[in-house]
Amino acid sequence: MKIIKFTKKKDGMYSLLLEDDDVILVHEDLILKYGLLLSKDISSDVRDKIEGENLNYTAKTVVLKYITTRFRSEKEVREHLKKKGVDKDIIDIVVDSLKKENYINDELFTDMFINDKINLTMEGPSKIIKELNELGIRGDIIIDKMDKYTDDIEIEKINKIIDKQIKSNHNKSNFILKNKIHNYLVNNGYSSTLSSQCLNSKTFDSDKDLAKKEYDKLYKKYKDKYSDSELEYVIKQKMYQKGFGTFE
């Protein structure tokens, strides 16, 4: 079948107008591979091959667009292609090709992911490991690459979080405040043991001083709304809620 016209499209694709007015899309690499520019002719055999191989190029283009915003894990790429309706056989071919070209590299991805988490976030090691597992990274890669998240880095981040939490929660008893901070740290992926050690090394205001400040603040707030025993009852309830007993 004679090719009447080549028209360039986006993403390296060309539309080929055939002599029977049929139009097919062909990737530029395939035009060169099958010598279509020279022969200006396409057999039914070659057309069948091109239509199959075009699927690979189309899927590959989808992936290359997907990874322009950030590097992706193999699992992310596979799931993205699946959502785009690409057949599993094509996904396998495209992923294998992109791995050979280093566009997909789970070890490199893990390195970059952990570096970003250490430098740009306050996430603890356990949370990062969980995220990497969800991204389909193999356990041995995670173990190897997480070595860079040292205890010293973790302790430094824990202390920063503790100091910030103490400043923003100065009206709570030490018991409640320490529990709150400890739970916050563990929920964000930090070691329970290191969190406790760091908390125990911190100097907190005495509960007596905190209780006096809180009592005075509550008294000032409610003295015009309540009187005598009712005022004392309201203040005591508020104090208990913040972890303080009765103030003497």
WOBELFEN-V103191 format. One line per field, one symbol per residue. phi: phi as a letter, one per 20 degrees, with the letter a starting at -180 (. if undefined). psi: psi as a letter, one per 40 degrees, with the letter a starting at -180 (. if undefined). Layout:
BEGIN
phi->???
psi->???
END
This chain:
BEGIN
phi->.feebdcfdelmdcedeefemfccecfgffffgdmffeelbceffffffffffgfffffffgffffeffafcfgfffffffffenefgffgfffffffffemfcbfffgfgfffgfffedcdeegfffffffgfenffgfffgfffgfeffffffffgfffgfffffecfddfgfffffffffffffeneffffffffffeeedgffffffffffffffffdfeecblfffffffffffffendefed
psi->hihdihhhaifeiihhhieeeihihhiddddddefddddfihidddddddddddddddddddddddeddiiiiddddddddddeehidddddddddddddeedhgddddddddddddddeifiiddddddddddeehidddddddedegidddddddddddddddddefeeiiddddddddddddddeeihddddddddeeihiiidddddddddddddddedediibdddddddddddddeeiaih.
END
